[in-house]
């Protein structure tokens, strides 16, 4: 019992320290600004009226590459992977991954619904095409997010969400990114058994995180 008590105290102190650092210091190492990313998304959407999602994603990626250079990965078809998390399924490509931030394109060609997860990070979901709806437990009607809207899920919050077919977003997470990984991986182990997508996601995340650490990006 004493060992259990000591372990509980250690876990609580660890979580307190992580949250203290996240709330007071991590913003000093962030390179992305969610407001600026939303401005880029709105710009691309307004400059390409009627364009399909492929064009929008490619144009947003070009803008990101121009501004952030080597911190943004290339947009290769072979780097897209399925992502199963919180009973929702979609496709994603990692644009940036580090200890404190990730930036991805995430979306679905067919539509999906699930749980956002509860994370040690702030999540900003910028809709580029299609529609996302979301709701906290008490809601009787959904929040609706259209192209150009940014859905902010604060650290520790969670919601139910859904995306209609052909919906795509630029997703930015800022906080302790490694703590988010179990949510993104567990469905592949306990449900889909899609070990190929899991292995590919782990590889891409690890390679990008190490690559950015070597550049001095925490």
Secondary structure as UniProt FT lines:
FT   HELIX           2..24
FT   HELIX           26..28
FT   HELIX           34..47
FT   TURN            49..50
FT   HELIX           53..68
FT   HELIX           69..71
FT   HELIX           77..79
FT   STRAND          81..85
FT   TURN            86..87
FT   STRAND          88..97
FT   STRAND          101..108
FT   STRAND          112..115
FT   STRAND          121..129
FT   STRAND          131..135
FT   TURN            137..138
FT   STRAND          143..146
FT   TURN            147..148
FT   STRAND          150..153
FT   TURN            155..156
FT   STRAND          160..163
FT   TURN            165..166
FT   STRAND          167..175
FT   HELIX           177..180
FT   HELIX           181..187
FT   HELIX           188..192
FT   HELIX           195..214
FT   TURN            215..216
//
